[in-house]
Amino acid sequence: MRSRNNYSGLEPEIVKQLKYHAWRLKQMKCFESQEIEDIEQDLLLEIWPALSKFDRSKSSLATFVDKLLSRRSNNLIHKHMCIKRGGKTQTLSLDKEDENGQTLMDYLADDHCFEDEISIRIDVSKAIHQLPESFQTLCEQLKIFTITEVSHMSGRSRAAIYRDLELMRPMFFPTSVYIRRCEQFFPQCGI
């Protein structure tokens, strides 16, 4: 789990703090799928512009970099926790047996209907294509990003996005029967 990155030309204090904060982030579930080298590089990119603001009369370089990396690390943690299907999830094996010899697959209900899911996806897709272009764009963004991320990307408030979703809700009425029946397929749409 040691980094193989080489930071020749950087102050040793910066490298030491960078490696420590990357290691600290790597211990968290939302970063466990990332390589430690990538985390280090992300942190370095986060702090690089601010390094020029260092003033030796106010603090030591190690203290300045530590405070800077602590704040940037917290920002990265917040960003990863906001990622859809990210931060608060963990990977489970469906084939791992418990003390009774049962796998997780044995406990899962087998009432998932693939045909219903396909019907819902087709009906929702048709409903989205009948929306005004601004609503279509919003729906396409919400397939990938969270409302917070769409808000940051578009420069609109989350309240405005929620209002748009309320305006769209009646336009999905013909598909609402399917959606109520199989709500688990579309939790991210807020419909």
N, CA, C and O of each residue as an XYZ file, in Angstrom:
764
protein
N       0.816     -1.175      0.000
C       0.000      0.000      0.000
C       0.875      1.260      0.000
O       0.354      2.367      0.137
N       2.171      1.109     -0.149
C       3.038      2.272     -0.224
C       3.019      2.823     -1.633
O       2.935      2.089     -2.617
N       3.100      4.128     -1.695
C       3.064      4.806     -2.982
C       4.378      4.628     -3.727
O       5.453      4.587     -3.128
N       4.269      4.524     -5.037
C       5.469      4.428     -5.862
C       5.725      5.747     -6.598
O       6.581      5.809     -7.480
N       4.985      6.797     -6.237
C       5.201      8.107     -6.867
C       6.524      8.699     -6.409
O       6.932      8.519     -5.262
N       7.188      9.403     -7.311
C       8.451     10.076     -7.005
C       8.223     11.565     -7.196
O       7.821     12.006     -8.273
N       8.477     12.331     -6.161
C       8.239     13.773     -6.208
C       9.558     14.529     -6.104
O       9.733     15.351     -5.204
N      10.479     14.260     -7.009
C      11.748     14.982     -6.981
C      11.471     16.434     -7.357
O      10.690     16.723     -8.263
N      12.129     17.335     -6.640
C      11.913     18.751     -6.888
C      10.938     19.376     -5.916
O      10.869     20.602     -5.830
N      10.186     18.583     -5.184
C       9.269     19.106     -4.169
C       9.960     19.077     -2.810
O      10.804     18.222     -2.541
N       9.592     20.008     -1.982
C      10.124     20.045     -0.619
C       9.754     18.754      0.114
O       8.631     18.272     -0.034
N      10.669     18.187      0.897
C      10.362     16.939      1.636
C       9.170     17.087      2.581
O       8.437     16.122      2.799
N       8.964     18.290      3.148
C       7.819     18.495      4.045
C       6.502     18.311      3.295
O       5.547     17.736      3.817
N       6.473     18.806      2.076
C       5.258     18.680      1.254
C       5.006     17.210      0.938
O       3.881     16.728      1.066
N       6.052     16.498      0.525
C       5.915     15.091      0.152
C       5.458     14.262      1.348
O       4.587     13.401      1.223
N       6.058     14.533      2.512
C       5.687     13.786      3.726
C       4.216     13.984      4.057
O       3.504     13.015      4.322
N       3.755     15.229      4.044
C       2.353     15.516      4.351
C       1.421     14.949      3.273
O       0.349     14.428      3.580
N       1.835     15.055      2.027
C       1.033     14.549      0.912
C       0.824     13.040      1.041
O      -0.292     12.549      0.873
N       1.886     12.314      1.335
C       1.782     10.855      1.476
C       0.926     10.477      2.687
O       0.149      9.524      2.628
N       1.072     11.224      3.780
C       0.266     10.922      4.968
C      -1.218     11.140      4.691
O      -2.033     10.276      5.016
N      -1.584     12.266      4.102
C      -3.006     12.552      3.865
C      -3.596     11.610      2.812
O      -4.769     11.248      2.898
N      -2.805     11.217      1.833
C      -3.283     10.239      0.848
C      -3.522      8.893      1.527
O      -4.523      8.228      1.259
N      -2.604      8.493      2.407
C      -2.775      7.239      3.149
C      -4.038      7.303      4.010
O      -4.787      6.329      4.090
N      -4.275      8.457      4.657
C      -5.457      8.631      5.504
C      -6.743      8.496      4.673
O      -7.704      7.859      5.105
N      -6.750      9.097      3.489
C      -7.930      8.979      2.625
C      -8.121      7.542      2.138
O      -9.249      7.059      2.037
N      -7.029      6.876      1.841
C      -7.110      5.497      1.323
C      -7.773      4.563      2.332
O      -8.327      3.536      1.939
N      -7.729      4.896      3.626
C      -8.341      4.067      4.661
C      -9.867      4.153      4.642
O     -10.538      3.313      5.243
N     -10.414      5.139      3.974
C     -11.862      5.332      3.958
C     -12.506      4.486      2.862
O     -11.903      4.235      1.818
N     -13.742      4.052      3.117
C     -14.443      3.183      2.167
C     -14.654      3.841      0.810
O     -14.601      3.170     -0.221
N     -14.894      5.153      0.805
C     -15.185      5.800     -0.473
C     -13.940      5.950     -1.346
O     -14.059      6.316     -2.515
N     -12.750      5.676     -0.808
C     -11.517      5.764     -1.585
C     -10.845      4.410     -1.768
O      -9.784      4.333     -2.389
N     -11.439      3.341     -1.241
C     -10.742      2.057     -1.272
C     -10.551      1.503     -2.675
O      -9.671      0.670     -2.891
N     -11.352      1.944     -3.625
C     -11.199      1.434     -4.991
C     -10.159      2.217     -5.788
O      -9.823      1.829     -6.907
N      -9.647      3.306     -5.233
C      -8.654      4.115     -5.931
C      -7.247      3.718     -5.505
O      -7.021      3.276     -4.378
N      -6.324      3.882     -6.414
C      -4.917      3.632     -6.104
C      -4.383      4.795     -5.280
O      -4.796      5.938     -5.474
N      -3.471      4.509     -4.367
C      -2.932      5.556     -3.501
C      -2.174      6.610     -4.314
O      -2.159      7.785     -3.947
N      -1.550      6.190     -5.414
C      -0.844      7.142     -6.277
C      -1.811      8.159     -6.871
O      -1.488      9.342     -6.976
N      -3.003      7.695     -7.261
C      -4.013      8.604     -7.819
C      -4.519      9.580     -6.765
O      -4.744     10.755     -7.056
N      -4.697      9.095     -5.551
C      -5.149      9.971     -4.463
C      -4.094     11.040     -4.201
O      -4.427     12.211     -4.018
N      -2.817     10.639     -4.182
C      -1.743     11.613     -3.977
C      -1.752     12.675     -5.065
O      -1.612     13.865     -4.783
N      -1.917     12.247     -6.298
C      -1.914     13.203     -7.402
C      -3.123     14.127     -7.341
O      -3.008     15.317     -7.637
N      -4.280     13.593     -6.961
C      -5.464     14.445     -6.800
C      -5.224     15.506     -5.728
O      -5.555     16.677     -5.911
N      -4.643     15.078     -4.610
C      -4.354     16.031     -3.535
C      -3.333     17.077     -3.977
O      -3.484     18.262     -3.681
N      -2.306     16.642     -4.677
C      -1.294     17.583     -5.141
C      -1.913     18.616     -6.088
O      -1.599     19.804     -6.018
N      -2.788     18.148     -6.965
C      -3.467     19.088     -7.869
C      -4.368     20.050     -7.101
O      -4.537     21.202     -7.501
N      -4.941     19.579     -6.007
C      -5.808     20.433     -5.193
C      -5.017     21.534     -4.490
O      -5.495     22.662     -4.370
N      -3.801     21.210     -4.024
C      -3.055     22.193     -3.231
C      -2.060     23.017     -4.049
O      -1.612     24.067     -3.590
N      -1.712     22.562     -5.242
C      -0.662     23.225     -6.027
C      -0.886     24.729     -6.203
O       0.053     25.496     -5.991
N      -2.087     25.185     -6.582
C      -2.274     26.637     -6.760
C      -2.083     27.424     -5.455
O      -1.649     28.576     -5.488
N      -2.400     26.819     -4.322
C      -2.330     27.538     -3.049
C      -0.919     27.574     -2.467
O      -0.668     28.349     -1.545
N      -0.002     26.771     -2.968
C       1.363     26.751     -2.426
C       2.065     28.089     -2.613
O       2.951     28.444     -1.835
N       1.673     28.824     -3.638
C       2.315     30.124     -3.882
C       1.951     31.150     -2.807
O       2.605     32.187     -2.704
N       0.919     30.878     -2.005
C       0.482     31.808     -0.965
C       1.206     31.589      0.368
O       0.910     32.265      1.353
N       2.140     30.658      0.398
C       2.869     30.359      1.633
C       3.715     31.559      2.050
O       4.409     32.158      1.229
N       3.648     31.905      3.353
C       4.415     33.013      3.921
C       5.190     32.478      5.128
O       4.588     32.114      6.138
N       6.516     32.428      5.026
C       7.364     31.876      6.094
C       7.243     32.664      7.398
O       7.529     32.123      8.466
N       6.832     33.913      7.336
C       6.716     34.707      8.560
C       5.487     34.324      9.381
O       5.406     34.650     10.565
N       4.527     33.630      8.754
C       3.294     33.253      9.460
C       3.320     31.830     10.016
O       2.738     31.566     11.068
N       3.988     30.919      9.321
C       4.036     29.530      9.789
C       5.153     28.789      9.067
O       5.765     29.293      8.126
N       5.392     27.572      9.548
C       6.379     26.737      8.854
C       5.704     26.107      7.634
O       4.477     26.046      7.547
N       6.521     25.649      6.709
C       5.986     25.018      5.504
C       5.186     23.773      5.858
O       4.126     23.539      5.277
N       5.674     22.970      6.800
C       4.984     21.729      7.185
C       3.593     22.037      7.745
O       2.629     21.347      7.414
N       3.481     23.058      8.581
C       2.182     23.425      9.154
C       1.239     23.938      8.077
O       0.069     23.560      8.030
N       1.760     24.803      7.211
C       0.937     25.349      6.130
C       0.396     24.229      5.237
O      -0.795     24.199      4.926
N       1.272     23.315      4.829
C       0.874     22.216      3.934
C      -0.088     21.273      4.649
O      -1.046     20.792      4.043
N       0.158     21.004      5.936
C      -0.729     20.122      6.691
C      -2.145     20.700      6.754
O      -3.118     19.989      6.506
N      -2.258     21.976      7.084
C      -3.585     22.616      7.156
C      -4.248     22.630      5.781
O      -5.443     22.364      5.652
N      -3.468     22.938      4.773
C      -3.996     22.975      3.409
C      -4.485     21.593      2.971
O      -5.577     21.461      2.417
N      -3.673     20.568      3.222
C      -4.061     19.208      2.837
C      -5.235     18.698      3.669
O      -6.080     17.966      3.154
N      -5.300     19.072      4.936
C      -6.445     18.664      5.765
C      -7.741     19.205      5.178
O      -8.730     18.482      5.061
N      -7.727     20.466      4.815
C      -8.947     21.073      4.255
C      -9.284     20.489      2.891
O     -10.446     20.201      2.603
N      -8.280     20.317      2.062
C      -8.530     19.760      0.729
C      -8.975     18.300      0.828
O      -9.806     17.848      0.040
N      -8.421     17.562      1.795
C      -8.843     16.173      2.011
C     -10.306     16.123      2.413
O     -11.069     15.292      1.921
N     -10.690     17.019      3.310
C     -12.094     17.071      3.721
C     -13.003     17.416      2.553
O     -14.111     16.889      2.452
N     -12.542     18.300      1.667
C     -13.325     18.618      0.473
C     -13.479     17.395     -0.430
O     -14.557     17.141     -0.967
N     -12.388     16.638     -0.593
C     -12.459     15.422     -1.418
C     -13.380     14.380     -0.791
O     -14.127     13.701     -1.496
N     -13.327     14.256      0.527
C     -14.213     13.314      1.210
C     -15.661     13.723      0.971
O     -16.502     12.887      0.641
N     -15.949     15.004      1.138
C     -17.317     15.489      0.918
C     -17.756     15.234     -0.519
O     -18.883     14.803     -0.761
N     -16.872     15.497     -1.464
C     -17.197     15.284     -2.873
C     -17.494     13.811     -3.147
O     -18.451     13.488     -3.851
N     -16.672     12.916     -2.591
C     -16.885     11.486     -2.810
C     -18.137     10.979     -2.105
O     -18.798     10.067     -2.602
N     -18.468     11.554     -0.958
C     -19.671     11.129     -0.253
C     -20.927     11.568     -1.002
O     -21.987     10.962     -0.844
N     -20.813     12.605     -1.806
C     -21.955     13.099     -2.573
C     -22.136     12.362     -3.893
O     -23.181     12.471     -4.534
N     -21.131     11.623     -4.290
C     -21.220     10.918     -5.574
C     -22.292      9.840     -5.485
O     -22.381      9.084     -4.518
N     -23.098      9.808     -6.538
C     -24.166      8.819     -6.594
C     -23.585      7.414     -6.528
O     -22.588      7.115     -7.185
N     -24.210      6.560     -5.735
C     -23.792      5.175     -5.542
C     -22.351      5.077     -5.042
O     -21.668      4.092     -5.324
N     -21.890      6.065     -4.318
C     -20.503      6.095     -3.897
C     -20.348      5.965     -2.409
O     -20.880      5.049     -1.782
N     -19.619      6.884     -1.864
C     -19.187      6.997     -0.493
C     -19.741      6.083      0.571
O     -18.952      5.511      1.323
N     -21.026      5.907      0.687
C     -21.575      5.154      1.801
C     -21.894      3.701      1.441
O     -22.612      3.023      2.176
N     -21.374      3.234      0.341
C     -21.643      1.856     -0.053
C     -20.390      1.017      0.156
O     -19.287      1.545      0.294
N     -20.572     -0.250      0.175
C     -19.436     -1.158      0.227
C     -19.736     -2.363     -0.645
O     -20.894     -2.632     -0.967
N     -18.704     -3.079     -1.023
C     -18.841     -4.216     -1.904
C     -19.058     -5.471     -1.080
O     -18.333     -5.730     -0.120
N     -20.058     -6.244     -1.463
C     -20.342     -7.518     -0.810
C     -20.305     -8.625     -1.845
O     -20.691     -8.424     -2.996
N     -19.847     -9.772     -1.441
C     -19.865    -10.920     -2.317
C     -21.199    -11.644     -2.143
O     -21.610    -11.935     -1.020
N     -21.862    -11.929     -3.238
C     -23.132    -12.641     -3.172
C     -22.925    -14.139     -2.959
O     -23.864    -14.865     -2.636
N     -21.686    -14.590     -3.143
C     -21.397    -16.018     -3.030
C     -20.781    -16.416     -1.689
O     -20.605    -17.606     -1.426
N     -20.454    -15.454     -0.847
C     -19.838    -15.762      0.444
C     -20.881    -16.394      1.363
O     -21.992    -15.884      1.508
N     -20.507    -17.499      1.971
C     -21.445    -18.224      2.833
C     -21.362    -17.730      4.268
O     -20.286    -17.384      4.755
N     -22.523    -17.699      4.951
C     -22.542    -17.352      6.371
C     -22.351    -18.612      7.205
O     -22.034    -19.674      6.669
N     -22.546    -18.496      8.523
C     -22.318    -19.642      9.416
C     -23.292    -20.787      9.169
O     -23.019    -21.916      9.576
N     -24.438    -20.525      8.502
C     -25.421    -21.569      8.195
C     -25.225    -22.184      6.811
O     -26.004    -23.040      6.391
N     -24.175    -21.741      6.101
C     -23.927    -22.271      4.766
C     -24.788    -21.613      3.694
O     -24.838    -22.094      2.562
N     -25.470    -20.514      4.035
C     -26.321    -19.801      3.092
C     -25.536    -18.644      2.468
O     -24.731    -17.998      3.138
N     -25.779    -18.392      1.183
C     -25.164    -17.234      0.534
C     -26.165    -16.083      0.546
O     -27.350    -16.278      0.816
N     -25.678    -14.896      0.253
C     -26.561    -13.732      0.198
C     -27.622    -13.910     -0.898
O     -28.747    -13.431     -0.762
N     -27.259    -14.591     -1.964
C     -28.218    -14.846     -3.043
C     -29.404    -15.664     -2.537
O     -30.525    -15.505     -3.021
N     -29.156    -16.537     -1.566
C     -30.244    -17.352     -1.024
C     -31.269    -16.500     -0.275
O     -32.445    -16.854     -0.203
N     -30.814    -15.381      0.279
C     -31.706    -14.525      1.062
C     -32.456    -13.502      0.210
O     -33.486    -12.976      0.634
N     -31.945    -13.220     -0.982
C     -32.580    -12.204     -1.815
C     -33.874    -12.737     -2.424
O     -33.972    -13.900     -2.814
N     -34.849    -11.859     -2.491
C     -36.132    -12.247     -3.094
C     -35.940    -12.434     -4.592
O     -35.157    -11.722     -5.221
N     -36.647    -13.381     -5.148
C     -36.523    -13.667     -6.574
C     -37.746    -13.143     -7.325
O     -38.236    -13.789     -8.251
N     -38.237    -11.961     -6.916
C     -39.433    -11.428     -7.570
C     -39.106    -10.327     -8.578
O     -40.005     -9.621     -9.036
N     -37.832    -10.177     -8.925
C     -37.432     -9.178     -9.912
C     -37.877     -9.638    -11.299
O     -37.602    -10.761    -11.720
N     -38.552     -8.763    -11.976
C     -39.072     -9.120    -13.299
C     -38.365     -8.265    -14.348
O     -38.566     -7.052    -14.407
N     -37.546     -8.896    -15.164
C     -36.763     -8.208    -16.180
C     -37.678     -7.526    -17.204
O     -37.385     -6.419    -17.655
N     -38.768     -8.174    -17.565
C     -39.679     -7.604    -18.556
C     -40.307     -6.309    -18.047
O     -40.461     -5.351    -18.804
N     -40.674     -6.282    -16.752
C     -41.231     -5.051    -16.184
C     -40.210     -3.932    -16.225
O     -40.548     -2.792    -16.542
N     -38.969     -4.249    -15.909
C     -37.926     -3.228    -15.924
C     -37.754     -2.654    -17.325
O     -37.625     -1.440    -17.482
N     -37.749     -3.505    -18.339
C     -37.614     -3.052    -19.723
C     -38.809     -2.175    -20.113
O     -38.631     -1.132    -20.742
N     -40.021     -2.593    -19.744
C     -41.219     -1.804    -20.051
C     -41.145     -0.421    -19.408
O     -41.484      0.585    -20.030
N     -40.702     -0.387    -18.169
C     -40.586      0.894    -17.471
C     -39.563      1.775    -18.160
O     -39.814      2.957    -18.393
N     -38.417      1.212    -18.485
C     -37.372      2.007    -19.131
C     -37.850      2.578    -20.470
O     -37.559      3.730    -20.793
N     -38.573      1.786    -21.237
C     -39.087      2.258    -22.529
C     -40.103      3.370    -22.311
O     -40.038      4.403    -22.976
N     -41.047      3.172    -21.382
C     -42.077      4.180    -21.136
C     -41.486      5.480    -20.589
O     -41.903      6.568    -20.986
N     -40.530      5.370    -19.691
C     -39.896      6.574    -19.147
C     -39.101      7.282    -20.233
O     -39.106      8.511    -20.303
N     -38.423      6.524    -21.075
C     -37.671      7.126    -22.180
C     -38.604      7.887    -23.118
O     -38.284      8.995    -23.548
N     -39.756      7.295    -23.434
C     -40.740      7.983    -24.289
C     -41.244      9.255    -23.610
O     -41.379     10.295    -24.254
N     -41.522      9.171    -22.314
C     -42.012     10.336    -21.577
C     -40.960     11.438    -21.555
O     -41.293     12.615    -21.689
N     -39.700     11.068    -21.388
C     -38.623     12.070    -21.358
C     -38.505     12.761    -22.707
O     -38.290     13.972    -22.765
N     -38.644     12.003    -23.800
C     -38.514     12.600    -25.135
C     -39.683     13.513    -25.489
O     -39.583     14.280    -26.447
N     -40.774     13.456    -24.756
C     -41.902     14.351    -24.996
C     -41.810     15.632    -24.156
O     -42.630     16.538    -24.307
N     -40.817     15.700    -23.276
C     -40.635     16.874    -22.426
C     -39.973     18.007    -23.216
O     -39.352     17.765    -24.252
N     -40.105     19.239    -22.727
C     -39.337     20.336    -23.332
C     -37.834     20.051    -23.225
O     -37.396     19.282    -22.369
N     -37.064     20.677    -24.097
C     -35.641     20.366    -24.180
C     -34.895     20.607    -22.866
O     -34.001     19.834    -22.520
N     -35.242     21.653    -22.139
C     -34.553     21.927    -20.874
C     -34.821     20.812    -19.856
O     -33.929     20.448    -19.088
N     -36.045     20.269    -19.846
C     -36.370     19.169    -18.940
C     -35.678     17.885    -19.379
O     -35.239     17.094    -18.545
N     -35.582     17.677    -20.707
C     -34.881     16.500    -21.215
C     -33.418     16.518    -20.757
O     -32.879     15.505    -20.311
N     -32.795     17.686    -20.877
C     -31.400     17.826    -20.447
C     -31.264     17.523    -18.967
O     -30.338     16.828    -18.550
N     -32.195     18.050    -18.169
C     -32.166     17.802    -16.728
C     -32.297     16.307    -16.432
O     -31.566     15.778    -15.594
N     -33.211     15.630    -17.103
C     -33.392     14.190    -16.891
C     -32.138     13.414    -17.272
O     -31.741     12.492    -16.560
N     -31.516     13.775    -18.378
C     -30.295     13.087    -18.801
C     -29.178     13.309    -17.790
O     -28.409     12.390    -17.507
N     -29.080     14.514    -17.244
C     -28.060     14.778    -16.232
C     -28.330     13.990    -14.962
O     -27.397     13.494    -14.331
N     -29.604     13.869    -14.576
C     -29.942     13.163    -13.339
C     -29.775     11.657    -13.452
O     -29.784     10.956    -12.441
N     -29.621     11.150    -14.673
C     -29.314      9.731    -14.835
C     -27.899      9.436    -14.347
O     -27.596      8.310    -13.953
N     -27.041     10.442    -14.374
C     -25.627     10.252    -14.064
C     -25.216     10.956    -12.774
O     -24.459     10.408    -11.973
N     -25.720     12.176    -12.580
C     -25.257     13.008    -11.481
C     -26.338     13.189    -10.422
O     -27.518     12.952    -10.679
N     -25.926     13.607     -9.240
C     -26.868     13.931     -8.175
C     -27.433     15.324     -8.414
O     -26.923     16.073     -9.247
N     -28.481     15.665     -7.685
C     -29.077     16.988     -7.824
C     -28.060     18.060     -7.445
O     -28.009     19.113     -8.080
N     -27.256     17.806     -6.424
C     -26.235     18.766     -6.019
C     -25.224     18.988     -7.136
O     -24.842     20.125     -7.413
N     -24.791     17.907     -7.776
C     -23.827     18.032     -8.868
C     -24.432     18.767    -10.060
O     -23.766     19.597    -10.677
N     -25.678     18.473    -10.385
C     -26.349     19.174    -11.490
C     -26.477     20.651    -11.148
O     -26.313     21.507    -12.017
N     -26.764     20.951     -9.901
C     -26.869     22.333     -9.457
C     -25.553     23.073     -9.670
O     -25.545     24.198    -10.169
N     -24.443     22.447     -9.293
C     -23.132     23.072     -9.482
C     -22.797     23.223    -10.960
O     -22.249     24.248    -11.365
N     -23.117     22.224    -11.766
C     -22.791     22.260    -13.189
C     -23.600     23.326    -13.921
O     -23.075     24.038    -14.777
N     -24.873     23.428    -13.580
C     -25.753     24.338    -14.314
C     -25.797     25.736    -13.720
O     -26.270     26.670    -14.369
N     -25.308     25.892    -12.490
C     -25.354     27.201    -11.848
C     -26.739     27.546    -11.311
O     -26.997     28.696    -10.957
N     -27.624     26.569    -11.249
C     -28.972     26.776    -10.725
C     -29.047     26.223     -9.309
O     -28.294     25.321     -8.943
N     -29.952     26.766     -8.525
C     -30.099     26.283     -7.154
C     -30.775     24.906     -7.150
O     -31.458     24.524     -8.101
N     -30.564     24.186     -6.062
C     -31.223     22.881     -5.930
C     -32.732     23.067     -5.851
O     -33.486     22.236     -6.357
N     -33.176     24.151     -5.222
C     -34.613     24.420     -5.121
C     -35.237     24.580     -6.507
O     -36.349     24.112     -6.749
N     -34.515     25.244     -7.415
C     -35.023     25.406     -8.778
C     -35.122     24.055     -9.488
O     -36.062     23.816    -10.246
N     -34.158     23.183     -9.243
C     -34.183     21.854     -9.860
C     -35.346     21.048     -9.293
O     -36.045     20.361    -10.038
N     -35.559     21.127     -7.981
C     -36.706     20.429     -7.379
C     -38.033     20.968     -7.926
O     -38.978     20.204     -8.120
N     -38.103     22.276     -8.175
C     -39.322     22.850     -8.768
C     -39.551     22.280    -10.171
O     -40.678     21.948    -10.539
N     -38.474     22.170    -10.944
C     -38.596     21.579    -12.283
C     -39.083     20.138    -12.199
O     -39.899     19.707    -13.013
N     -38.583     19.394    -11.217
C     -39.037     18.011    -11.047
C     -40.522     17.961    -10.705
O     -41.244     17.082    -11.175
N     -40.973     18.908     -9.886
C     -42.412     18.976     -9.561
C     -43.230     19.296    -10.805
O     -44.324     18.760    -10.978
N     -42.716     20.160    -11.669
C     -43.424     20.486    -12.915
C     -43.456     19.290    -13.866
O     -44.410     19.121    -14.625
N     -42.420     18.467    -13.822
C     -42.351     17.295    -14.710
C     -43.232     16.150    -14.233
O     -43.693     15.347    -15.044
N     -43.468     16.065    -12.946
C     -44.188     14.924    -12.367
C     -45.485     14.593    -13.105
O     -45.695     13.424    -13.429
N     -46.376     15.566    -13.393
C     -47.617     15.224    -14.099
C     -47.387     14.681    -15.515
O     -48.212     13.933    -16.039
N     -46.267     15.061    -16.125
C     -45.977     14.594    -17.484
C     -45.631     13.111    -17.509
O     -45.648     12.484    -18.568
N     -45.315     12.546    -16.342
C     -44.997     11.132    -16.239
C     -46.195     10.321    -15.757
O     -46.043      9.146    -15.421
N     -47.358     10.910    -15.716
C     -48.533     10.224    -15.168
C     -48.810      8.876    -15.824
O     -49.084      7.916    -15.104
N     -48.754      8.747    -17.169
C     -49.038      7.422    -17.762
C     -48.069      6.330    -17.292
O     -48.431      5.155    -17.256
N     -46.868      6.706    -16.939
C     -45.905      5.696    -16.494
C     -45.919      5.522    -14.988
O     -45.231      4.642    -14.471
N     -46.680      6.330    -14.269
C     -46.632      6.277    -12.810
C     -47.121      4.950    -12.247
O     -46.704      4.554    -11.159
N     -48.006      4.251    -12.974
C     -48.470      2.942    -12.514
C     -47.295      1.983    -12.433
O     -47.136      1.267    -11.444
N     -46.462      1.969    -13.487
C     -45.284      1.120    -13.485
C     -44.306      1.559    -12.404
O     -43.744      0.736    -11.681
N     -44.116      2.861    -12.309
C     -43.108      3.380    -11.390
C     -43.486      3.076     -9.951
O     -42.620      2.717     -9.153
N     -44.739      3.208     -9.607
C     -45.154      2.877     -8.245
C     -44.954      1.389     -7.981
O     -44.566      0.991     -6.883
N     -45.221      0.575     -8.995
C     -45.098     -0.868     -8.824
C     -43.635     -1.292     -8.717
O     -43.313     -2.225     -7.981
N     -42.764     -0.624     -9.433
C     -41.356     -1.006     -9.451
C     -40.476      0.191     -9.101
O     -39.526      0.500     -9.820
N     -40.788      0.853     -8.013
C     -40.112      2.078     -7.632
C     -38.610      1.899     -7.430
O     -37.858      2.864     -7.568
N     -38.166      0.716     -7.115
C     -36.765      0.493     -6.839
C     -35.872      0.715     -8.046
O     -34.665      0.891     -7.884
N     -36.435      0.712     -9.269
C     -35.595      0.875    -10.448
C     -35.220      2.332    -10.693
O     -34.216      2.611    -11.347
N     -36.016      3.260    -10.174
C     -35.800      4.676    -10.476
C     -35.745      5.539     -9.210
O     -36.425      6.564     -9.158
N     -34.980      5.175     -8.208
C     -34.946      5.998     -6.993
C     -34.285      7.335     -7.241
O     -34.593      8.301     -6.544
N     -33.379      7.430     -8.216
C     -32.638      8.651     -8.431
C     -33.440      9.724     -9.152
O     -33.050     10.891     -9.111
N     -34.543      9.381     -9.811
C     -35.284     10.369    -10.589
C     -36.167     11.253     -9.734
O     -36.487     12.370    -10.139
N     -36.560     10.796     -8.584
C     -37.416     11.601     -7.731
C     -38.823     11.726     -8.283
O     -39.541     12.668     -7.949
N     -39.223     10.787     -9.123
C     -40.549     10.852     -9.745
C     -41.556     10.144     -8.870
O     -42.736     10.082     -9.213
